[in-house]
Amino acid sequence: MFAFTVKRILQAVIVMLIISFIGFAIKHNFGDPIRDLVGQRVTAAERAQIRERLGLNDPFPVQYVRFLRDALHGDLGQSYFFKKPATEVIVKKAPATLELVFCAALIIVVLSIPLGIYSAIRPKSFFSRFVMGGSIVGVSMPVFLTAILLIYIFSVELHWLPSYGRGQTVLLFGWWDSGLLTADGLKHLIMPSIALSSIMLPLFIRLIRSEMMEVLESEYVKFAWAKGIKPWRVWIVHAFKNTLLPVITVGGVQLGIMVAFTILTETVFQWQGMGSMFIESVERSDTSLMVAYLVFVGIVFVLVNTLVDIIYGLVNPTVRVAGRQ
């Protein structure tokens, strides 16, 4: 297990180097940050001085090595627009995005497990067919369209929920602005969370259903029925428990994808998180902040997938054996 864990960590480091290299390469081909930083009134000589001071005239390898060295110390560069360290800007925006992803993931877990199990147990019932039909619609609809429909129904027509912003927040630990501890913050979280979960929820329902139906046809489940075990125990302990491995694997990948999908959701709901921050950095050619965001999202992807691989290796020893071959 130790060798398996070390191998996965080394792979994670290689992936992070590739992500950082691609992100830093994009930085050199995306607009001129000096032009957007100082405007039109600054002379060419002054612009040249600013470029020299910021190290933008150095060769690409020199800048990339400097970026890696600083990144190891937690410094992902200086935001040209905010005039603050990019890490500080991301840390300030991260609570909004992470709370949104957490609530969306909670909706997915709470709904997909019972719906997926029921659809596998009663595949020909009207409700199961309705759920499967609804899942096809859910997969087909883009996130931004779902968000717009929610705003139109619950904000414009019914006036039940607010259509934009985070609402009232509470400061925790001196830096974490949380909307989970206020009624107004929770009201603002409902529609963005539903919109963000809409693209992943149908996938998990169908995944749990298909895996569970396959397990229900296995020999050990048939033997459990023959022993006279109670139905709920057969379904939950014997069947559902053995569908968790692929669900955990896919769930780890999709959790990282949801962090990236918040760009669309935050744009529609004017949610001041990392997604809207990234859009603003693109519009302002704040390349340092763009690269920092890409690296941060890459770290989330790599950490989640590495942890999932390690957990998978602990639960299923055959993965470790296959990994050594």
C-alpha positions as CSV (number, residue, x, y, z in Angstrom):
1,M,0.0,0.0,0.0
2,F,2.9,2.3,0.7
3,A,4.3,1.9,-2.8
4,F,0.9,2.4,-4.3
5,T,0.4,5.7,-2.3
6,V,3.9,7.0,-3.3
7,K,3.2,6.2,-7.0
8,R,-0.1,8.1,-6.9
9,I,1.5,11.1,-5.2
10,L,4.3,11.2,-7.8
11,Q,1.7,11.1,-10.5
12,A,-0.1,14.0,-8.8
13,V,3.1,16.1,-8.8
14,I,3.7,15.4,-12.5
15,V,0.1,16.4,-13.3
16,M,0.4,19.6,-11.3
17,L,3.6,20.5,-13.2
18,I,1.9,20.0,-16.5
19,I,-1.1,22.1,-15.4
20,S,1.1,24.9,-14.1
21,F,3.2,24.9,-17.4
22,I,0.0,25.1,-19.6
23,G,-1.5,27.8,-17.4
24,F,1.7,29.8,-17.4
25,A,2.1,29.4,-21.2
26,I,-1.4,30.8,-21.7
27,K,-0.4,33.8,-19.6
28,H,2.1,34.9,-22.3
29,N,-0.4,34.8,-25.1
30,F,-3.4,36.5,-23.5
31,G,-3.5,40.2,-23.8
32,D,-1.2,42.8,-22.4
33,P,-1.6,43.2,-18.6
34,I,0.4,46.5,-18.6
35,R,-2.0,48.1,-21.1
36,D,-5.0,47.3,-18.9
37,L,-3.2,48.1,-15.7
38,V,-2.0,51.6,-16.5
39,G,-4.4,52.8,-19.3
40,Q,-3.5,55.0,-22.3
41,R,-2.0,58.1,-20.6
42,V,1.2,56.3,-19.6
43,T,4.2,56.7,-22.0
44,A,5.9,53.9,-23.7
45,A,9.0,54.4,-21.6
46,E,7.0,54.2,-18.3
47,R,5.4,51.0,-19.6
48,A,8.7,49.5,-20.3
49,Q,9.9,50.4,-16.8
50,I,6.8,48.7,-15.3
51,R,7.3,45.6,-17.4
52,E,10.9,45.4,-16.3
53,R,10.0,45.9,-12.6
54,L,7.4,43.1,-12.9
55,G,9.8,40.8,-14.6
56,L,7.7,40.5,-17.8
57,N,10.8,41.0,-20.0
58,D,12.6,37.9,-18.8
59,P,12.7,34.8,-21.0
60,F,9.8,32.3,-20.5
61,P,11.9,29.6,-18.8
62,V,13.2,32.2,-16.3
63,Q,9.7,33.4,-15.5
64,Y,8.4,29.8,-15.2
65,V,11.1,28.7,-12.8
66,R,10.5,31.8,-10.7
67,F,6.8,31.1,-10.7
68,L,7.4,27.5,-9.5
69,R,9.8,28.7,-6.8
70,D,7.3,31.2,-5.5
71,A,4.4,28.7,-5.8
72,L,6.2,26.3,-3.4
73,H,6.1,29.1,-0.8
74,G,2.4,29.8,-1.4
75,D,3.0,32.8,-3.7
76,L,1.0,32.5,-7.0
77,G,1.9,35.9,-8.2
78,Q,0.5,39.5,-7.9
79,S,-2.9,40.4,-9.2
80,Y,-2.5,43.3,-11.6
81,F,-6.0,44.6,-11.1
82,F,-6.6,44.1,-7.3
83,K,-2.9,45.0,-6.6
84,K,-2.8,42.2,-4.1
85,P,-1.3,38.7,-4.0
86,A,-3.3,36.4,-6.2
87,T,-3.5,33.8,-3.3
88,E,-5.1,36.4,-1.1
89,V,-7.8,37.2,-3.7
90,I,-8.6,33.6,-4.2
91,V,-8.8,32.9,-0.5
92,K,-11.2,35.7,-0.1
93,K,-13.4,34.4,-3.0
94,A,-13.1,30.7,-2.2
95,P,-15.7,30.4,0.7
96,A,-18.5,31.4,-1.6
97,T,-17.6,28.8,-4.2
98,L,-16.8,26.1,-1.7
99,E,-20.1,26.6,0.1
100,L,-22.0,26.5,-3.2
101,V,-20.2,23.2,-4.2
102,F,-20.8,21.8,-0.8
103,C,-24.6,22.5,-0.9
104,A,-24.8,21.2,-4.5
105,A,-23.0,18.0,-3.5
106,L,-25.3,17.6,-0.5
107,I,-28.3,17.8,-2.8
108,I,-26.8,15.2,-5.2
109,V,-26.1,12.7,-2.3
110,V,-29.5,13.1,-0.6
111,L,-31.5,12.7,-3.8
112,S,-29.4,10.4,-6.0
113,I,-29.0,7.5,-3.5
114,P,-32.7,6.9,-2.7
115,L,-33.8,7.6,-6.3
116,G,-31.1,5.4,-7.8
117,I,-31.8,2.5,-5.4
118,Y,-35.6,2.7,-6.0
119,S,-35.2,2.8,-9.7
120,A,-33.0,-0.3,-9.6
121,I,-35.4,-2.2,-7.3
122,R,-38.5,-1.2,-9.2
123,P,-37.2,-0.5,-12.8
124,K,-40.7,-0.9,-14.4
125,S,-42.7,1.3,-12.1
126,F,-44.2,4.5,-13.3
127,F,-42.1,6.6,-10.8
128,S,-38.8,4.9,-12.0
129,R,-39.6,5.6,-15.6
130,F,-40.4,9.2,-14.7
131,V,-37.1,9.6,-12.8
132,M,-35.2,8.1,-15.8
133,G,-37.0,10.4,-18.2
134,G,-36.3,13.4,-16.0
135,S,-32.6,12.4,-15.8
136,I,-32.3,12.5,-19.6
137,V,-33.8,16.0,-19.6
138,G,-31.5,17.0,-16.8
139,V,-28.3,15.8,-18.6
140,S,-29.4,17.5,-21.8
141,M,-30.0,21.0,-20.3
142,P,-27.0,23.2,-19.7
143,V,-26.4,24.7,-16.3
144,F,-27.0,28.3,-17.3
145,L,-30.4,27.4,-18.9
146,T,-31.5,25.6,-15.7
147,A,-30.4,28.7,-13.7
148,I,-32.4,31.1,-15.9
149,L,-35.5,28.9,-15.6
150,L,-35.2,28.8,-11.8
151,I,-34.9,32.6,-11.6
152,Y,-37.9,33.1,-13.9
153,I,-40.1,30.7,-11.9
154,F,-39.1,31.3,-8.3
155,S,-38.0,34.9,-8.5
156,V,-39.8,36.7,-11.3
157,E,-43.2,34.8,-11.2
158,L,-43.5,33.5,-7.6
159,H,-41.3,36.0,-5.8
160,W,-40.2,33.3,-3.4
161,L,-36.4,33.4,-3.6
162,P,-33.8,36.1,-4.3
163,S,-32.3,36.0,-7.8
164,Y,-28.7,37.2,-7.2
165,G,-26.0,37.7,-4.6
166,R,-25.1,35.8,-1.5
167,G,-27.3,37.7,1.0
168,Q,-26.3,38.2,4.6
169,T,-23.1,36.4,5.6
170,V,-21.2,35.8,8.9
171,L,-17.5,36.2,9.3
172,L,-15.8,33.1,10.7
173,F,-12.2,32.6,11.7
174,G,-11.5,36.1,10.7
175,W,-11.5,35.4,6.9
176,W,-14.4,33.0,6.0
177,D,-17.6,34.8,4.9
178,S,-20.3,32.1,5.4
179,G,-23.8,32.3,4.2
180,L,-24.8,28.9,5.8
181,L,-25.4,30.4,9.2
182,T,-28.0,33.0,8.3
183,A,-31.6,32.6,7.0
184,D,-31.0,35.1,4.2
185,G,-27.8,33.4,3.2
186,L,-29.5,30.1,3.0
187,K,-32.3,31.5,0.8
188,H,-29.7,32.9,-1.6
189,L,-28.0,29.5,-1.7
190,I,-31.1,27.4,-2.7
191,M,-31.3,28.2,-6.4
192,P,-27.6,28.3,-7.2
193,S,-27.1,25.0,-5.5
194,I,-30.0,23.4,-7.4
195,A,-28.7,24.8,-10.7
196,L,-25.2,23.5,-10.0
197,S,-26.4,20.1,-9.0
198,S,-28.7,19.7,-12.0
199,I,-26.0,18.5,-14.4
200,M,-24.5,15.9,-12.0
201,L,-27.6,14.6,-10.2
202,P,-29.0,12.8,-13.3
203,L,-25.6,11.2,-13.9
204,F,-25.4,9.8,-10.3
205,I,-29.0,8.6,-10.4
206,R,-28.3,6.6,-13.5
207,L,-24.9,5.4,-12.3
208,I,-26.3,4.1,-9.0
209,R,-29.3,2.5,-10.8
210,S,-27.1,0.7,-13.4
211,E,-24.5,-0.5,-10.9
212,M,-27.2,-1.7,-8.4
213,M,-29.2,-3.6,-11.1
214,E,-26.0,-5.4,-12.0
215,V,-25.2,-6.3,-8.4
216,L,-28.8,-7.5,-7.8
217,E,-28.2,-10.1,-10.5
218,S,-25.0,-11.5,-8.8
219,E,-24.8,-14.9,-7.2
220,Y,-24.2,-13.7,-3.6
221,V,-27.3,-11.5,-3.7
222,K,-29.4,-14.5,-5.0
223,F,-27.9,-16.6,-2.1
224,A,-28.9,-13.8,0.3
225,W,-32.5,-14.1,-1.0
226,A,-32.4,-17.8,-0.6
227,K,-31.3,-17.5,3.0
228,G,-34.4,-15.5,3.7
229,I,-32.7,-12.3,4.7
230,K,-35.0,-9.2,5.0
231,P,-35.4,-7.3,1.7
232,W,-34.1,-4.0,3.0
233,R,-30.9,-5.7,4.3
234,V,-30.3,-7.4,0.9
235,W,-30.8,-4.1,-0.9
236,I,-28.7,-1.9,1.4
237,V,-26.1,-4.1,2.9
238,H,-25.5,-6.7,0.1
239,A,-26.4,-4.7,-3.0
240,F,-25.9,-1.0,-2.4
241,K,-22.7,-1.4,-0.4
242,N,-21.1,-3.1,-3.4
243,T,-22.1,-0.3,-5.8
244,L,-20.2,2.3,-3.8
245,L,-16.7,1.8,-5.4
246,P,-17.6,3.1,-8.9
247,V,-19.8,5.8,-7.3
248,I,-16.9,7.0,-5.2
249,T,-14.5,7.0,-8.2
250,V,-16.9,9.0,-10.4
251,G,-17.9,11.2,-7.4
252,G,-14.3,12.3,-6.9
253,V,-13.9,13.3,-10.5
254,Q,-17.2,15.1,-10.6
255,L,-16.5,17.0,-7.4
256,G,-13.6,18.7,-9.1
257,I,-15.6,19.3,-12.2
258,M,-18.3,21.1,-10.1
259,V,-15.7,23.6,-8.9
260,A,-15.1,24.5,-12.6
261,F,-18.8,24.5,-13.4
262,T,-19.4,27.2,-10.9
263,I,-18.2,29.7,-13.5
264,L,-21.6,29.5,-15.3
265,T,-23.6,29.3,-12.2
266,E,-21.9,32.2,-10.5
267,T,-22.2,34.4,-13.6
268,V,-26.0,33.9,-13.8
269,F,-26.6,34.4,-10.1
270,Q,-23.9,37.1,-9.7
271,W,-22.4,34.9,-7.1
272,Q,-19.1,36.6,-5.9
273,G,-17.0,33.5,-5.9
274,M,-13.9,32.2,-7.7
275,G,-15.9,31.6,-10.9
276,S,-17.0,35.2,-11.3
277,M,-13.5,36.2,-10.2
278,F,-12.0,34.2,-13.1
279,I,-14.4,35.9,-15.6
280,E,-13.4,39.3,-14.3
281,S,-9.7,38.4,-14.6
282,V,-10.2,37.3,-18.3
283,E,-12.0,40.6,-19.1
284,R,-9.2,42.7,-17.4
285,S,-6.3,40.6,-18.8
286,D,-5.2,39.9,-15.2
287,T,-3.1,37.0,-16.3
288,S,-1.5,36.4,-12.9
289,L,-4.9,35.9,-11.3
290,M,-6.0,33.6,-14.2
291,V,-2.9,31.4,-13.8
292,A,-3.4,31.3,-10.0
293,Y,-7.0,30.2,-10.5
294,L,-6.1,27.5,-12.9
295,V,-3.4,26.2,-10.6
296,F,-5.9,26.3,-7.6
297,V,-8.5,24.4,-9.6
298,G,-5.9,21.9,-10.7
299,I,-4.8,21.4,-7.1
300,V,-8.4,20.6,-6.2
301,F,-8.7,18.1,-9.1
302,V,-5.4,16.4,-8.3
303,L,-6.0,16.2,-4.5
304,V,-9.5,14.8,-4.8
305,N,-8.5,12.2,-7.4
306,T,-5.4,11.2,-5.5
307,L,-7.4,10.7,-2.3
308,V,-10.1,8.8,-4.2
309,D,-7.4,6.5,-5.7
310,I,-5.9,5.9,-2.3
311,I,-9.3,5.2,-0.7
312,Y,-10.1,2.9,-3.7
313,G,-6.8,1.0,-3.1
314,L,-7.6,0.6,0.6
315,V,-11.2,-0.7,-0.1
316,N,-10.3,-2.8,-3.2
317,P,-6.9,-4.5,-2.9
318,T,-7.1,-5.7,-6.6
319,V,-6.5,-2.1,-7.7
320,R,-3.1,-2.1,-5.9
321,V,-2.2,-5.4,-7.5
322,A,-3.1,-4.2,-10.9
323,G,-1.2,-1.0,-10.4
324,R,2.0,-2.9,-9.8
325,Q,1.7,-4.9,-13.0
